[in-house]
């Protein structure tokens, strides 16, 4: 099973992370930053890197790692 981790690049606003940070602050937590990674678990014999770059990420706004 291959894991693919995807997140927004530095400098790109992640609306879900911003909302999470705001909610945590409203609950009284001292949160400086929140980053959200999506994790895909893919079982295949095909080229994972090609799949990721064709469908799972937009290279302009995302970065990813494959494990």
Backbone as JSON Lines, residues from 0, in Angstrom:
{"i":0,"aa":"X","n":[0.86,-1.17,0.0],"ca":[0.0,0.0,0.0],"c":[0.91,1.24,0.0]}
{"i":1,"aa":"X","n":[0.68,2.11,-0.93],"ca":[1.44,3.35,-1.03],"c":[0.62,4.49,-0.45]}
{"i":2,"aa":"X","n":[1.27,5.34,0.33],"ca":[0.6,6.52,0.87],"c":[1.08,7.75,0.13]}
{"i":3,"aa":"X","n":[0.12,8.6,-0.23],"ca":[0.41,9.86,-0.9],"c":[-0.12,10.98,0.0]}
{"i":4,"aa":"X","n":[0.77,11.9,0.38],"ca":[0.41,13.03,1.24],"c":[0.38,14.29,0.38]}
{"i":5,"aa":"X","n":[-0.73,15.04,0.49],"ca":[-0.91,16.24,-0.33],"c":[-1.29,17.4,0.59]}
{"i":6,"aa":"X","n":[-0.66,18.56,0.37],"ca":[-1.02,19.77,1.12],"c":[-0.81,20.99,0.23]}
{"i":7,"aa":"X","n":[-1.38,22.11,0.66],"ca":[-1.15,23.36,-0.05],"c":[0.29,23.81,0.17]}
{"i":8,"aa":"X","n":[0.87,24.43,-0.85],"ca":[2.22,24.98,-0.73],"c":[2.21,26.15,0.25]}
{"i":9,"aa":"X","n":[3.39,26.47,0.8],"ca":[3.54,27.64,1.65],"c":[3.1,28.87,0.85]}
{"i":10,"aa":"X","n":[2.35,29.75,1.51],"ca":[1.9,30.97,0.87],"c":[0.53,30.84,0.21]}
{"i":11,"aa":"X","n":[0.02,29.61,0.06],"ca":[-1.31,29.39,-0.5],"c":[-2.28,29.2,0.66]}
{"i":12,"aa":"X","n":[-3.36,29.94,0.66],"ca":[-4.32,29.86,1.77],"c":[-5.14,28.58,1.65]}
{"i":13,"aa":"X","n":[-5.18,27.83,2.74],"ca":[-5.98,26.61,2.85],"c":[-7.22,26.96,3.66]}
{"i":14,"aa":"X","n":[-8.38,27.13,3.03],"ca":[-9.58,27.56,3.75],"c":[-9.98,26.65,4.91]}
{"i":15,"aa":"X","n":[-9.83,25.33,4.73],"ca":[-10.18,24.4,5.81],"c":[-9.25,24.57,7.01]}
{"i":16,"aa":"X","n":[-7.97,24.75,6.75],"ca":[-7.01,24.95,7.84],"c":[-7.27,26.28,8.56]}
{"i":17,"aa":"X","n":[-7.59,27.31,7.79],"ca":[-7.88,28.62,8.4],"c":[-9.12,28.54,9.28]}
{"i":18,"aa":"X","n":[-10.16,27.83,8.84],"ca":[-11.37,27.68,9.66],"c":[-11.09,26.87,10.91]}
{"i":19,"aa":"X","n":[-10.25,25.85,10.8],"ca":[-9.89,25.04,11.96],"c":[-9.11,25.88,12.97]}
{"i":20,"aa":"X","n":[-8.16,26.67,12.47],"ca":[-7.39,27.55,13.35],"c":[-8.3,28.54,14.07]}
{"i":21,"aa":"X","n":[-9.22,29.13,13.34],"ca":[-10.15,30.09,13.92],"c":[-11.02,29.43,15.0]}
{"i":22,"aa":"X","n":[-11.51,28.22,14.74],"ca":[-12.34,27.51,15.71],"c":[-11.54,27.17,16.97]}
{"i":23,"aa":"X","n":[-10.29,26.72,16.79],"ca":[-9.46,26.4,17.96],"c":[-9.19,27.65,18.8]}
{"i":24,"aa":"X","n":[-8.96,28.77,18.13],"ca":[-8.74,30.03,18.87],"c":[-9.99,30.43,19.63]}
{"i":25,"aa":"X","n":[-11.17,30.22,19.01],"ca":[-12.42,30.55,19.68],"c":[-12.63,29.68,20.93]}
{"i":26,"aa":"X","n":[-12.06,28.5,20.92],"ca":[-12.13,27.6,22.08],"c":[-11.08,27.92,23.13]}
{"i":27,"aa":"X","n":[-10.25,28.94,22.85],"ca":[-9.28,29.38,23.84],"c":[-7.87,28.85,23.66]}
{"i":28,"aa":"X","n":[-7.61,28.14,22.56],"ca":[-6.28,27.6,22.34],"c":[-5.4,28.62,21.62]}
{"i":29,"aa":"X","n":[-4.12,28.64,22.01],"ca":[-3.16,29.55,21.39],"c":[-2.53,28.85,20.19]}
{"i":30,"aa":"X","n":[-3.2,28.96,19.05],"ca":[-2.77,28.26,17.84],"c":[-2.11,29.26,16.89]}
{"i":31,"aa":"X","n":[-0.9,28.95,16.48],"ca":[-0.16,29.83,15.57],"c":[-0.45,29.5,14.11]}
{"i":32,"aa":"X","n":[-0.53,28.2,13.8],"ca":[-0.72,27.8,12.42],"c":[-1.32,26.4,12.38]}
{"i":33,"aa":"X","n":[-2.1,26.12,11.35],"ca":[-2.66,24.79,11.13],"c":[-2.37,24.42,9.68]}
{"i":34,"aa":"X","n":[-1.86,23.22,9.47],"ca":[-1.64,22.69,8.12],"c":[-2.43,21.39,8.02]}
{"i":35,"aa":"X","n":[-3.13,21.22,6.97],"ca":[-3.9,19.99,6.76],"c":[-3.29,19.23,5.59]}
{"i":36,"aa":"X","n":[-2.99,17.97,5.82],"ca":[-2.51,17.07,4.78],"c":[-3.63,16.1,4.44]}
{"i":37,"aa":"X","n":[-3.87,15.87,3.17],"ca":[-4.75,14.79,2.74],"c":[-3.86,13.57,2.53]}
{"i":38,"aa":"X","n":[-4.36,12.42,2.96],"ca":[-3.58,11.18,2.79],"c":[-4.41,10.22,1.95]}
{"i":39,"aa":"X","n":[-3.81,9.78,0.86],"ca":[-4.42,8.78,-0.01],"c":[-3.63,7.49,0.16]}
{"i":40,"aa":"X","n":[-4.33,6.39,0.38],"ca":[-3.69,5.08,0.39],"c":[-4.1,4.39,-0.9]}
{"i":41,"aa":"X","n":[-3.1,4.09,-1.71],"ca":[-3.37,3.54,-3.04],"c":[-2.65,2.21,-3.2]}
{"i":42,"aa":"X","n":[-3.4,1.21,-3.6],"ca":[-2.81,-0.09,-3.88],"c":[-2.93,-0.33,-5.38]}
{"i":43,"aa":"X","n":[-1.82,-0.35,-6.05],"ca":[-1.81,-0.51,-7.5],"c":[-0.43,-0.92,-7.98]}
{"i":44,"aa":"X","n":[-0.39,-1.46,-9.16],"ca":[0.87,-1.76,-9.82],"c":[1.22,-0.65,-10.81]}
{"i":45,"aa":"X","n":[0.28,0.27,-11.03],"ca":[0.5,1.37,-11.98],"c":[1.41,2.43,-11.38]}
{"i":46,"aa":"X","n":[1.78,3.38,-12.19],"ca":[2.7,4.45,-11.81],"c":[2.01,5.46,-10.88]}
{"i":47,"aa":"X","n":[2.31,5.39,-9.59],"ca":[1.68,6.27,-8.6],"c":[1.99,7.73,-8.89]}
{"i":48,"aa":"X","n":[3.24,8.04,-9.17],"ca":[3.63,9.44,-9.41],"c":[2.82,10.03,-10.56]}
{"i":49,"aa":"X","n":[2.64,9.27,-11.61],"ca":[1.86,9.75,-12.75],"c":[0.4,9.99,-12.34]}
{"i":50,"aa":"X","n":[-0.17,9.07,-11.55],"ca":[-1.56,9.25,-11.09],"c":[-1.7,10.51,-10.26]}
{"i":51,"aa":"X","n":[-0.76,10.69,-9.34],"ca":[-0.8,11.86,-8.47],"c":[-0.74,13.14,-9.29]}
{"i":52,"aa":"X","n":[0.18,13.2,-10.21],"ca":[0.37,14.43,-10.97],"c":[-0.74,14.68,-11.99]}
{"i":53,"aa":"X","n":[-1.43,13.63,-12.41],"ca":[-2.52,13.8,-13.37],"c":[-3.85,14.11,-12.7]}
{"i":54,"aa":"X","n":[-4.05,13.68,-11.44],"ca":[-5.36,13.83,-10.83],"c":[-5.37,14.43,-9.43]}
{"i":55,"aa":"X","n":[-4.46,14.02,-8.58],"ca":[-4.58,14.35,-7.15],"c":[-4.02,15.71,-6.76]}
{"i":56,"aa":"X","n":[-3.12,16.28,-7.54],"ca":[-2.54,17.56,-7.18],"c":[-2.61,18.55,-8.34]}
{"i":57,"aa":"X","n":[-2.66,19.8,-7.96],"ca":[-2.44,20.89,-8.91],"c":[-1.06,21.42,-8.57]}
{"i":58,"aa":"X","n":[-0.07,21.23,-9.44],"ca":[1.31,21.58,-9.1],"c":[1.53,23.07,-8.82]}
{"i":59,"aa":"X","n":[0.59,23.89,-9.2],"ca":[0.71,25.32,-8.93],"c":[0.46,25.61,-7.45]}
{"i":60,"aa":"X","n":[-0.46,24.86,-6.82],"ca":[-0.84,25.16,-5.44],"c":[-0.56,24.05,-4.44]}
{"i":61,"aa":"X","n":[-0.24,22.86,-4.89],"ca":[-0.02,21.73,-3.98],"c":[1.42,21.24,-4.02]}
{"i":62,"aa":"X","n":[1.8,20.62,-2.91],"ca":[3.01,19.81,-2.88],"c":[2.62,18.45,-2.35]}
{"i":63,"aa":"X","n":[3.43,17.46,-2.62],"ca":[3.09,16.11,-2.19],"c":[4.33,15.3,-1.9]}
{"i":64,"aa":"X","n":[4.12,14.2,-1.19],"ca":[5.19,13.22,-0.98],"c":[4.56,11.83,-1.04]}
{"i":65,"aa":"X","n":[5.35,10.89,-1.52],"ca":[4.91,9.51,-1.69],"c":[5.77,8.62,-0.79]}
{"i":66,"aa":"X","n":[5.1,7.78,-0.04],"ca":[5.82,6.83,0.84],"c":[5.33,5.42,0.56]}
